[in-house]
Amino acid sequence: MILGVLLTGKDPADLFFSGESGRGSLARWLRHMQHSGDMKEALDSSIVGEEVDEEEMVMAVRVAIVCLSELPADRPSSDELVAMLAQLHSF
């Protein structure tokens, strides 16, 4: 959850995810953005810039989506998460 919040700038308790929007949750919204091919649109515009690799950030959002899987068995362990994030930075 924390990684998703950091990368998107969205508060999971925000009204953005409630009401008639149909977004439901940060996890659901991120999965929707991934399926629609709009991953870059999910990124917090205040941290996207010249010194930030957008593709690396999009890959980090994909990691966040895996961490937000509905089934706990589908979520990575802490060790697996560290390895995933270390790989991101090596690209």
FIMARLO-444704 format. One record per atom (N, C-alpha, C): residue in three letters; x, y, z; residue number from 1; atom name. Coordinates in pm, whole numbers, plus 50000, padded with zeros to 5 digits. Layout:
<sites>
<site r="ala" xx="X" yy="Y" zz="Z" k="NUM" a="CA"/>
...
</sites>
This chain:
<sites>
<site r="met" xx="50082" yy="49882" zz="50000" k="1" a="N"/>
<site r="met" xx="50000" yy="50000" zz="50000" k="1" a="CA"/>
<site r="met" xx="50088" yy="50126" zz="50000" k="1" a="C"/>
<site r="ile" xx="50193" yy="50123" zz="50083" k="2" a="N"/>
<site r="ile" xx="50278" yy="50241" zz="50096" k="2" a="CA"/>
<site r="ile" xx="50343" yy="50275" zz="49963" k="2" a="C"/>
<site r="leu" xx="50393" yy="50176" zz="49892" k="3" a="N"/>
<site r="leu" xx="50456" yy="50200" zz="49763" k="3" a="CA"/>
<site r="leu" xx="50356" yy="50263" zz="49665" k="3" a="C"/>
<site r="gly" xx="50234" yy="50211" zz="49663" k="4" a="N"/>
<site r="gly" xx="50130" yy="50266" zz="49577" k="4" a="CA"/>
<site r="gly" xx="50099" yy="50411" zz="49610" k="4" a="C"/>
<site r="val" xx="50093" yy="50442" zz="49738" k="5" a="N"/>
<site r="val" xx="50065" yy="50580" zz="49782" k="5" a="CA"/>
<site r="val" xx="50180" yy="50672" zz="49742" k="5" a="C"/>
<site r="leu" xx="50304" yy="50627" zz="49765" k="6" a="N"/>
<site r="leu" xx="50420" yy="50710" zz="49731" k="6" a="CA"/>
<site r="leu" xx="50428" yy="50741" zz="49582" k="6" a="C"/>
<site r="leu" xx="50398" yy="50642" zz="49500" k="7" a="N"/>
<site r="leu" xx="50411" yy="50660" zz="49355" k="7" a="CA"/>
<site r="leu" xx="50295" yy="50736" zz="49292" k="7" a="C"/>
<site r="thr" xx="50177" yy="50725" zz="49351" k="8" a="N"/>
<site r="thr" xx="50060" yy="50790" zz="49292" k="8" a="CA"/>
<site r="thr" xx="50024" yy="50922" zz="49359" k="8" a="C"/>
<site r="gly" xx="50065" yy="50939" zz="49484" k="9" a="N"/>
<site r="gly" xx="50027" yy="51058" zz="49559" k="9" a="CA"/>
<site r="gly" xx="49882" yy="51054" zz="49605" k="9" a="C"/>
<site r="lys" xx="49818" yy="50940" zz="49591" k="10" a="N"/>
<site r="lys" xx="49677" yy="50926" zz="49627" k="10" a="CA"/>
<site r="lys" xx="49664" yy="50865" zz="49767" k="10" a="C"/>
<site r="asp" xx="49578" yy="50925" zz="49847" k="11" a="N"/>
<site r="asp" xx="49546" yy="50872" zz="49980" k="11" a="CA"/>
<site r="asp" xx="49438" yy="50766" zz="49963" k="11" a="C"/>
<site r="pro" xx="49461" yy="50644" zz="50013" k="12" a="N"/>
<site r="pro" xx="49362" yy="50537" zz="49995" k="12" a="CA"/>
<site r="pro" xx="49226" yy="50571" zz="50056" k="12" a="C"/>
<site r="ala" xx="49223" yy="50665" zz="50152" k="13" a="N"/>
<site r="ala" xx="49096" yy="50704" zz="50215" k="13" a="CA"/>
<site r="ala" xx="49031" yy="50822" zz="50144" k="13" a="C"/>
<site r="asp" xx="49093" yy="50869" zz="50037" k="14" a="N"/>
<site r="asp" xx="49043" yy="50985" zz="49963" k="14" a="CA"/>
<site r="asp" xx="48907" yy="50957" zz="49900" k="14" a="C"/>
<site r="leu" xx="48826" yy="51059" zz="49888" k="15" a="N"/>
<site r="leu" xx="48696" yy="51047" zz="49823" k="15" a="CA"/>
<site r="leu" xx="48709" yy="51005" zz="49677" k="15" a="C"/>
<site r="phe" xx="48827" yy="51022" zz="49620" k="16" a="N"/>
<site r="phe" xx="48856" yy="50979" zz="49483" k="16" a="CA"/>
<site r="phe" xx="48817" yy="50833" zz="49463" k="16" a="C"/>
<site r="phe" xx="48829" yy="50753" zz="49569" k="17" a="N"/>
<site r="phe" xx="48803" yy="50610" zz="49559" k="17" a="CA"/>
<site r="phe" xx="48664" yy="50569" zz="49605" k="17" a="C"/>
<site r="ser" xx="48581" yy="50665" zz="49641" k="18" a="N"/>
<site r="ser" xx="48448" yy="50629" zz="49691" k="18" a="CA"/>
<site r="ser" xx="48339" yy="50689" zz="49604" k="18" a="C"/>
<site r="gly" xx="48218" yy="50664" zz="49643" k="19" a="N"/>
<site r="gly" xx="48105" yy="50722" zz="49572" k="19" a="CA"/>
<site r="gly" xx="48078" yy="50657" zz="49438" k="19" a="C"/>
<site r="glu" xx="48033" yy="50738" zz="49346" k="20" a="N"/>
<site r="glu" xx="47988" yy="50688" zz="49216" k="20" a="CA"/>
<site r="glu" xx="48101" yy="50668" zz="49116" k="20" a="C"/>
<site r="ser" xx="48223" yy="50699" zz="49155" k="21" a="N"/>
<site r="ser" xx="48335" yy="50688" zz="49062" k="21" a="CA"/>
<site r="ser" xx="48359" yy="50543" zz="49020" k="21" a="C"/>
<site r="gly" xx="48323" yy="50449" zz="49106" k="22" a="N"/>
<site r="gly" xx="48344" yy="50309" zz="49074" k="22" a="CA"/>
<site r="gly" xx="48487" yy="50264" zz="49091" k="22" a="C"/>
<site r="arg" xx="48573" yy="50351" zz="49142" k="23" a="N"/>
<site r="arg" xx="48714" yy="50315" zz="49157" k="23" a="CA"/>
<site r="arg" xx="48732" yy="50216" zz="49272" k="23" a="C"/>
<site r="gly" xx="48661" yy="50238" zz="49382" k="24" a="N"/>
<site r="gly" xx="48658" yy="50143" zz="49492" k="24" a="CA"/>
<site r="gly" xx="48777" yy="50141" zz="49585" k="24" a="C"/>
<site r="ser" xx="48898" yy="50135" zz="49533" k="25" a="N"/>
<site r="ser" xx="49018" yy="50129" zz="49617" k="25" a="CA"/>
<site r="ser" xx="49140" yy="50165" zz="49533" k="25" a="C"/>
<site r="leu" xx="49248" yy="50195" zz="49603" k="26" a="N"/>
<site r="leu" xx="49373" yy="50224" zz="49533" k="26" a="CA"/>
<site r="leu" xx="49415" yy="50103" zz="49450" k="26" a="C"/>
<site r="ala" xx="49405" yy="49985" zz="49508" k="27" a="N"/>
<site r="ala" xx="49446" yy="49863" zz="49436" k="27" a="CA"/>
<site r="ala" xx="49363" yy="49843" zz="49311" k="27" a="C"/>
<site r="arg" xx="49233" yy="49857" zz="49322" k="28" a="N"/>
<site r="arg" xx="49144" yy="49839" zz="49205" k="28" a="CA"/>
<site r="arg" xx="49174" yy="49943" zz="49098" k="28" a="C"/>
<site r="trp" xx="49194" yy="50068" zz="49140" k="29" a="N"/>
<site r="trp" xx="49223" yy="50175" zz="49045" k="29" a="CA"/>
<site r="trp" xx="49356" yy="50148" zz="48972" k="29" a="C"/>
<site r="leu" xx="49458" yy="50105" zz="49047" k="30" a="N"/>
<site r="leu" xx="49587" yy="50076" zz="48984" k="30" a="CA"/>
<site r="leu" xx="49576" yy="49960" zz="48886" k="30" a="C"/>
<site r="arg" xx="49501" yy="49857" zz="48922" k="31" a="N"/>
<site r="arg" xx="49482" yy="49746" zz="48828" k="31" a="CA"/>
<site r="arg" xx="49409" yy="49794" zz="48702" k="31" a="C"/>
<site r="his" xx="49311" yy="49881" zz="48720" k="32" a="N"/>
<site r="his" xx="49239" yy="49936" zz="48605" k="32" a="CA"/>
<site r="his" xx="49335" yy="50017" zz="48516" k="32" a="C"/>
<site r="met" xx="49419" yy="50098" zz="48578" k="33" a="N"/>
<site r="met" xx="49515" yy="50178" zz="48502" k="33" a="CA"/>
<site r="met" xx="49612" yy="50088" zz="48426" k="33" a="C"/>
<site r="gln" xx="49652" yy="49977" zz="48487" k="34" a="N"/>
<site r="gln" xx="49742" yy="49883" zz="48421" k="34" a="CA"/>
<site r="gln" xx="49674" yy="49818" zz="48301" k="34" a="C"/>
<site r="his" xx="49552" yy="49772" zz="48319" k="35" a="N"/>
<site r="his" xx="49480" yy="49705" zz="48210" k="35" a="CA"/>
<site r="his" xx="49447" yy="49800" zz="48096" k="35" a="C"/>
<site r="ser" xx="49426" yy="49927" zz="48127" k="36" a="N"/>
<site r="ser" xx="49392" yy="50024" zz="48022" k="36" a="CA"/>
<site r="ser" xx="49516" yy="50084" zz="47956" k="36" a="C"/>
<site r="gly" xx="49635" yy="50049" zz="48008" k="37" a="N"/>
<site r="gly" xx="49758" yy="50099" zz="47949" k="37" a="CA"/>
<site r="gly" xx="49791" yy="50242" zz="47988" k="37" a="C"/>
<site r="asp" xx="49731" yy="50289" zz="48096" k="38" a="N"/>
<site r="asp" xx="49751" yy="50428" zz="48141" k="38" a="CA"/>
<site r="asp" xx="49839" yy="50436" zz="48265" k="38" a="C"/>
<site r="met" xx="49936" yy="50349" zz="48278" k="39" a="N"/>
<site r="met" xx="50018" yy="50345" zz="48400" k="39" a="CA"/>
<site r="met" xx="50087" yy="50478" zz="48427" k="39" a="C"/>
<site r="lys" xx="50135" yy="50546" zz="48324" k="40" a="N"/>
<site r="lys" xx="50203" yy="50673" zz="48346" k="40" a="CA"/>
<site r="lys" xx="50108" yy="50778" zz="48403" k="40" a="C"/>
<site r="glu" xx="49980" yy="50766" zz="48370" k="41" a="N"/>
<site r="glu" xx="49880" yy="50859" zz="48422" k="41" a="CA"/>
<site r="glu" xx="49858" yy="50839" zz="48572" k="41" a="C"/>
<site r="ala" xx="49893" yy="50723" zz="48623" k="42" a="N"/>
<site r="ala" xx="49875" yy="50694" zz="48765" k="42" a="CA"/>
<site r="ala" xx="49983" yy="50758" zz="48851" k="42" a="C"/>
<site r="leu" xx="50095" yy="50794" zz="48790" k="43" a="N"/>
<site r="leu" xx="50207" yy="50849" zz="48865" k="43" a="CA"/>
<site r="leu" xx="50176" yy="50988" zz="48918" k="43" a="C"/>
<site r="asp" xx="50227" yy="51017" zz="49036" k="44" a="N"/>
<site r="asp" xx="50212" yy="51149" zz="49098" k="44" a="CA"/>
<site r="asp" xx="50293" yy="51249" zz="49015" k="44" a="C"/>
<site r="ser" xx="50225" yy="51346" zz="48958" k="45" a="N"/>
<site r="ser" xx="50291" yy="51443" zz="48869" k="45" a="CA"/>
<site r="ser" xx="50395" yy="51526" zz="48943" k="45" a="C"/>
<site r="ser" xx="50385" yy="51536" zz="49075" k="46" a="N"/>
<site r="ser" xx="50482" yy="51617" zz="49149" k="46" a="CA"/>
<site r="ser" xx="50618" yy="51548" zz="49162" k="46" a="C"/>
<site r="ile" xx="50626" yy="51419" zz="49135" k="47" a="N"/>
<site r="ile" xx="50755" yy="51351" zz="49144" k="47" a="CA"/>
<site r="ile" xx="50808" yy="51308" zz="49008" k="47" a="C"/>
<site r="val" xx="50731" yy="51330" zz="48904" k="48" a="N"/>
<site r="val" xx="50777" yy="51297" zz="48769" k="48" a="CA"/>
<site r="val" xx="50852" yy="51418" zz="48715" k="48" a="C"/>
<site r="gly" xx="50971" yy="51394" zz="48668" k="49" a="N"/>
<site r="gly" xx="51050" yy="51505" zz="48616" k="49" a="CA"/>
<site r="gly" xx="51175" yy="51456" zz="48547" k="49" a="C"/>
<site r="glu" xx="51265" yy="51549" zz="48526" k="50" a="N"/>
<site r="glu" xx="51387" yy="51519" zz="48451" k="50" a="CA"/>
<site r="glu" xx="51477" yy="51417" zz="48520" k="50" a="C"/>
<site r="glu" xx="51481" yy="51418" zz="48652" k="51" a="N"/>
<site r="glu" xx="51573" yy="51331" zz="48724" k="51" a="CA"/>
<site r="glu" xx="51510" yy="51197" zz="48762" k="51" a="C"/>
<site r="val" xx="51388" yy="51174" zz="48719" k="52" a="N"/>
<site r="val" xx="51317" yy="51051" zz="48753" k="52" a="CA"/>
<site r="val" xx="51289" yy="50973" zz="48626" k="52" a="C"/>
<site r="asp" xx="51324" yy="50846" zz="48627" k="53" a="N"/>
<site r="asp" xx="51299" yy="50759" zz="48513" k="53" a="CA"/>
<site r="asp" xx="51155" yy="50709" zz="48520" k="53" a="C"/>
<site r="glu" xx="51070" yy="50760" zz="48431" k="54" a="N"/>
<site r="glu" xx="50928" yy="50723" zz="48432" k="54" a="CA"/>
<site r="glu" xx="50907" yy="50574" zz="48415" k="54" a="C"/>
<site r="glu" xx="50984" yy="50511" zz="48330" k="55" a="N"/>
<site r="glu" xx="50968" yy="50366" zz="48308" k="55" a="CA"/>
<site r="glu" xx="50999" yy="50288" zz="48435" k="55" a="C"/>
<site r="glu" xx="51100" yy="50332" zz="48508" k="56" a="N"/>
<site r="glu" xx="51133" yy="50267" zz="48634" k="56" a="CA"/>
<site r="glu" xx="51018" yy="50285" zz="48734" k="56" a="C"/>
<site r="met" xx="50959" yy="50403" zz="48733" k="57" a="N"/>
<site r="met" xx="50846" yy="50429" zz="48823" k="57" a="CA"/>
<site r="met" xx="50724" yy="50344" zz="48784" k="57" a="C"/>
<site r="val" xx="50701" yy="50327" zz="48655" k="58" a="N"/>
<site r="val" xx="50589" yy="50242" zz="48609" k="58" a="CA"/>
<site r="val" xx="50613" yy="50098" zz="48654" k="58" a="C"/>
<site r="met" xx="50737" yy="50052" zz="48643" k="59" a="N"/>
<site r="met" xx="50767" yy="49916" zz="48690" k="59" a="CA"/>
<site r="met" xx="50745" yy="49905" zz="48840" k="59" a="C"/>
<site r="ala" xx="50776" yy="50011" zz="48914" k="60" a="N"/>
<site r="ala" xx="50754" yy="50010" zz="49059" k="60" a="CA"/>
<site r="ala" xx="50604" yy="50006" zz="49090" k="60" a="C"/>
<site r="val" xx="50522" yy="50072" zz="49008" k="61" a="N"/>
<site r="val" xx="50377" yy="50065" zz="49026" k="61" a="CA"/>
<site r="val" xx="50330" yy="49922" zz="49004" k="61" a="C"/>
<site r="arg" xx="50388" yy="49854" zz="48907" k="62" a="N"/>
<site r="arg" xx="50353" yy="49713" zz="48884" k="62" a="CA"/>
<site r="arg" xx="50386" yy="49628" zz="49007" k="62" a="C"/>
<site r="val" xx="50499" yy="49658" zz="49070" k="63" a="N"/>
<site r="val" xx="50535" yy="49588" zz="49194" k="63" a="CA"/>
<site r="val" xx="50431" yy="49619" zz="49302" k="63" a="C"/>
<site r="ala" xx="50390" yy="49744" zz="49311" k="64" a="N"/>
<site r="ala" xx="50287" yy="49783" zz="49410" k="64" a="CA"/>
<site r="ala" xx="50158" yy="49706" zz="49386" k="64" a="C"/>
<site r="ile" xx="50122" yy="49688" zz="49260" k="65" a="N"/>
<site r="ile" xx="49999" yy="49615" zz="49227" k="65" a="CA"/>
<site r="ile" xx="50008" yy="49470" zz="49275" k="65" a="C"/>
<site r="val" xx="50124" yy="49408" zz="49257" k="66" a="N"/>
<site r="val" xx="50143" yy="49271" zz="49307" k="66" a="CA"/>
<site r="val" xx="50131" yy="49269" zz="49459" k="66" a="C"/>
<site r="cys" xx="50187" yy="49371" zz="49525" k="67" a="N"/>
<site r="cys" xx="50180" yy="49378" zz="49671" k="67" a="CA"/>
<site r="cys" xx="50037" yy="49398" zz="49720" k="67" a="C"/>
<site r="leu" xx="49952" yy="49455" zz="49635" k="68" a="N"/>
<site r="leu" xx="49812" yy="49481" zz="49671" k="68" a="CA"/>
<site r="leu" xx="49718" yy="49371" zz="49623" k="68" a="C"/>
<site r="ser" xx="49773" yy="49256" zz="49586" k="69" a="N"/>
<site r="ser" xx="49689" yy="49144" zz="49542" k="69" a="CA"/>
<site r="ser" xx="49586" yy="49110" zz="49648" k="69" a="C"/>
<site r="glu" xx="49467" yy="49074" zz="49602" k="70" a="N"/>
<site r="glu" xx="49359" yy="49042" zz="49695" k="70" a="CA"/>
<site r="glu" xx="49389" yy="48920" zz="49781" k="70" a="C"/>
<site r="leu" xx="49455" yy="48822" zz="49723" k="71" a="N"/>
<site r="leu" xx="49488" yy="48701" zz="49798" k="71" a="CA"/>
<site r="leu" xx="49627" yy="48716" zz="49861" k="71" a="C"/>
<site r="pro" xx="49636" yy="48705" zz="49993" k="72" a="N"/>
<site r="pro" xx="49766" yy="48718" zz="50058" k="72" a="CA"/>
<site r="pro" xx="49874" yy="48625" zz="50001" k="72" a="C"/>
<site r="ala" xx="49836" yy="48507" zz="49958" k="73" a="N"/>
<site r="ala" xx="49933" yy="48412" zz="49902" k="73" a="CA"/>
<site r="ala" xx="49995" yy="48464" zz="49773" k="73" a="C"/>
<site r="asp" xx="49928" yy="48556" zz="49706" k="74" a="N"/>
<site r="asp" xx="49979" yy="48612" zz="49581" k="74" a="CA"/>
<site r="asp" xx="50074" yy="48730" zz="49603" k="74" a="C"/>
<site r="arg" xx="50081" yy="48778" zz="49727" k="75" a="N"/>
<site r="arg" xx="50167" yy="48893" zz="49758" k="75" a="CA"/>
<site r="arg" xx="50309" yy="48845" zz="49784" k="75" a="C"/>
<site r="pro" xx="50408" yy="48925" zz="49746" k="76" a="N"/>
<site r="pro" xx="50548" yy="48884" zz="49770" k="76" a="CA"/>
<site r="pro" xx="50583" yy="48896" zz="49918" k="76" a="C"/>
<site r="ser" xx="50680" yy="48815" zz="49959" k="77" a="N"/>
<site r="ser" xx="50734" yy="48827" zz="50095" k="77" a="CA"/>
<site r="ser" xx="50822" yy="48952" zz="50099" k="77" a="C"/>
<site r="ser" xx="50865" yy="48990" zz="50216" k="78" a="N"/>
<site r="ser" xx="50954" yy="49107" zz="50229" k="78" a="CA"/>
<site r="ser" xx="51083" yy="49086" zz="50151" k="78" a="C"/>
<site r="asp" xx="51138" yy="48966" zz="50159" k="79" a="N"/>
<site r="asp" xx="51262" yy="48936" zz="50086" k="79" a="CA"/>
<site r="asp" xx="51240" yy="48945" zz="49935" k="79" a="C"/>
<site r="glu" xx="51128" yy="48892" zz="49889" k="80" a="N"/>
<site r="glu" xx="51097" yy="48899" zz="49745" k="80" a="CA"/>
<site r="glu" xx="51077" yy="49044" zz="49701" k="80" a="C"/>
<site r="leu" xx="51013" yy="49123" zz="49786" k="81" a="N"/>
<site r="leu" xx="50990" yy="49264" zz="49753" k="81" a="CA"/>
<site r="leu" xx="51122" yy="49339" zz="49742" k="81" a="C"/>
<site r="val" xx="51212" yy="49316" zz="49835" k="82" a="N"/>
<site r="val" xx="51343" yy="49381" zz="49830" k="82" a="CA"/>
<site r="val" xx="51415" yy="49344" zz="49700" k="82" a="C"/>
<site r="ala" xx="51410" yy="49217" zz="49662" k="83" a="N"/>
<site r="ala" xx="51474" yy="49172" zz="49538" k="83" a="CA"/>
<site r="ala" xx="51411" yy="49239" zz="49416" k="83" a="C"/>
<site r="met" xx="51278" yy="49250" zz="49415" k="84" a="N"/>
<site r="met" xx="51209" yy="49316" zz="49303" k="84" a="CA"/>
<site r="met" xx="51252" yy="49462" zz="49290" k="84" a="C"/>
<site r="leu" xx="51255" yy="49532" zz="49403" k="85" a="N"/>
<site r="leu" xx="51291" yy="49673" zz="49400" k="85" a="CA"/>
<site r="leu" xx="51438" yy="49693" zz="49363" k="85" a="C"/>
<site r="ala" xx="51523" yy="49602" zz="49407" k="86" a="N"/>
<site r="ala" xx="51665" yy="49610" zz="49370" k="86" a="CA"/>
<site r="ala" xx="51682" yy="49589" zz="49220" k="86" a="C"/>
<site r="gln" xx="51605" yy="49499" zz="49163" k="87" a="N"/>
<site r="gln" xx="51611" yy="49475" zz="49018" k="87" a="CA"/>
<site r="gln" xx="51567" yy="49598" zz="48940" k="87" a="C"/>
<site r="leu" xx="51467" yy="49667" zz="48991" k="88" a="N"/>
<site r="leu" xx="51417" yy="49787" zz="48922" k="88" a="CA"/>
<site r="leu" xx="51529" yy="49888" zz="48902" k="88" a="C"/>
<site r="his" xx="51604" yy="49908" zz="49007" k="89" a="N"/>
<site r="his" xx="51708" yy="50011" zz="49000" k="89" a="CA"/>
<site r="his" xx="51825" yy="49970" zz="48911" k="89" a="C"/>
<site r="ser" xx="51838" yy="49841" zz="48883" k="90" a="N"/>
<site r="ser" xx="51949" yy="49795" zz="48800" k="90" a="CA"/>
<site r="ser" xx="51923" yy="49811" zz="48651" k="90" a="C"/>
<site r="phe" xx="51798" yy="49841" zz="48611" k="91" a="N"/>
<site r="phe" xx="51766" yy="49855" zz="48469" k="91" a="CA"/>
<site r="phe" xx="51820" yy="49982" zz="48412" k="91" a="C"/>
</sites>
